[in-house]
Amino acid sequence: GDAALCGEPVEERLAAVPGNGECADCMSSDPKRQPLPAWASTNLGVVFCIRCSGAHRKLGTHLSKVLSIKIDRWSDEQLAWMERLGNAQVNAELEAGLPAGVKPDLVSSSAEQVEAFIRAKYELGSFLAGGDGFVPPAPRRSLQEVGM
């Protein structure tokens, strides 16, 4: 097999891909609070922030295979696939029909709203050109889940 890469070489290659300087799935009304992507979906070809990584993990590995950009080991094949895609290209397709004001804002959106958006984008195809724009209702958290 080919040698696995880790850390800085992975970061440099992924950062060079158009659109990969910011999260594929959320934006921030406060640029100082916009974290750089530290996670990626190796099958979807996008990079995202730590908050959105949790929602990608909840999609399941059949939809999104999540790896750390900084810690995990990457094959040349995985990196080449990521370089062919990237946030700009994937979002041009998956967000072609995205209604204004639907993309979650990191500052004001709950984790549940972020998860609902990511599910709509990748699982339901809601924002494809001609998509229905449907975002499932954000799941309500029980009092047990919030520690009460």
C-alpha positions in Angstrom: 0.0 0.0 0.0 1.0 3.6 -0.2 2.6 5.5 2.7 0.2 7.3 5.0 0.6 11.0 5.5 -0.2 12.9 8.7 -0.2 16.4 10.0 1.3 19.3 8.1 1.6 17.7 4.7 -2.1 16.9 4.9 -3.1 20.4 6.1 -1.1 22.0 3.3 -2.6 19.9 0.5 -6.1 20.4 1.7 -5.7 24.1 2.4 -4.7 24.6 -1.3 -8.1 23.4 -2.5 -10.5 26.2 -3.5 -13.0 26.9 -0.7 -11.2 24.9 1.9 -10.2 28.0 3.9 -13.5 27.9 5.7 -16.1 25.4 6.9 -18.2 23.8 4.1 -21.4 23.9 6.3 -21.6 26.9 8.5 -20.6 30.5 8.3 -20.0 33.1 11.0 -21.4 36.6 11.3 -18.3 37.3 13.5 -15.2 36.5 11.4 -13.0 36.4 14.6 -15.1 33.4 15.7 -14.8 31.4 12.4 -12.6 28.4 13.2 -10.5 27.0 10.4 -11.6 23.6 9.2 -9.9 20.8 11.2 -12.0 17.9 10.0 -12.9 16.4 6.7 -15.2 13.9 5.0 -13.1 11.7 2.9 -15.9 10.5 0.7 -17.8 13.8 0.3 -14.6 15.8 -0.4 -15.3 18.7 2.0 -13.6 20.2 5.1 -15.4 21.6 8.1 -15.1 23.0 11.7 -15.2 20.9 14.8 -18.8 21.8 15.5 -20.0 20.6 12.1 -17.8 17.5 12.5 -20.2 16.2 15.2 -23.2 16.4 12.8 -21.2 14.6 10.1 -20.4 11.8 12.5 -24.1 11.5 13.3 -24.9 11.0 9.6 -23.1 7.7 9.8 -20.1 6.4 7.9 -22.3 5.3 5.0 -22.9 9.0 4.3 -19.8 10.8 5.7 -16.4 9.3 6.6 -14.9 11.8 9.0 -11.1 12.2 9.6 -9.1 14.7 11.5 -6.9 16.9 9.2 -4.2 17.3 11.9 -4.2 13.9 13.7 -5.4 11.0 11.5 -3.3 9.2 8.8 -4.3 9.9 5.2 -3.5 7.8 2.1 -2.4 9.5 -1.1 -5.7 8.2 -2.7 -7.8 9.9 0.0 -5.9 13.2 -0.5 -6.1 13.0 -4.3 -9.9 12.6 -4.0 -10.1 15.6 -1.7 -8.0 17.7 -4.1 -10.4 16.8 -7.0 -13.4 18.0 -5.0 -13.1 20.6 -2.2 -15.6 22.9 -0.6 -16.1 25.3 -3.5 -16.9 22.6 -6.0 -19.1 20.4 -3.7 -21.0 23.5 -2.4 -21.6 24.8 -6.0 -23.5 21.5 -6.5 -25.1 20.7 -3.1 -26.0 24.4 -2.3 -27.0 25.4 -5.9 -30.6 25.9 -4.7 -29.9 27.1 -1.2 -32.4 29.7 -0.1 -31.0 32.9 1.5 -30.6 32.8 5.2 -30.8 29.0 5.6 -27.0 28.3 6.1 -26.4 28.1 9.9 -24.5 30.9 11.6 -22.0 29.6 14.0 -22.7 32.5 16.5 -26.5 32.1 16.6 -27.4 28.5 15.5 -27.8 25.7 18.0 -26.0 22.4 17.4 -29.4 20.8 16.6 -30.0 23.5 13.9 -26.5 22.8 12.4 -27.3 19.0 12.4 -30.6 19.5 10.7 -29.0 21.7 8.0 -26.2 19.1 7.4 -28.7 16.3 7.1 -30.8 18.3 4.6 -27.7 19.1 2.5 -26.0 15.7 2.3 -28.7 13.1 3.1 -31.8 14.7 1.6 -30.3 16.8 -1.2 -32.6 19.6 -0.2 -30.4 22.4 -1.7 -29.5 20.8 -5.1 -30.6 22.8 -8.1 -34.4 22.2 -8.2 -34.3 20.8 -4.6 -37.2 21.4 -2.3 -35.2 23.4 0.3 -36.6 21.2 3.1 -34.7 21.3 6.4 -36.0 18.8 8.9 -37.1 20.2 12.2 -34.2 20.4 14.6 -34.5 17.6 17.2 -35.5 18.7 20.6 -33.1 17.7 23.3 -34.5 16.0 26.4 -33.8 17.5 29.8 -31.7 14.4 30.5 -29.5 15.1 27.5 -28.8 18.7 28.7 -28.0 17.4 32.2 -31.1 18.4 34.1 
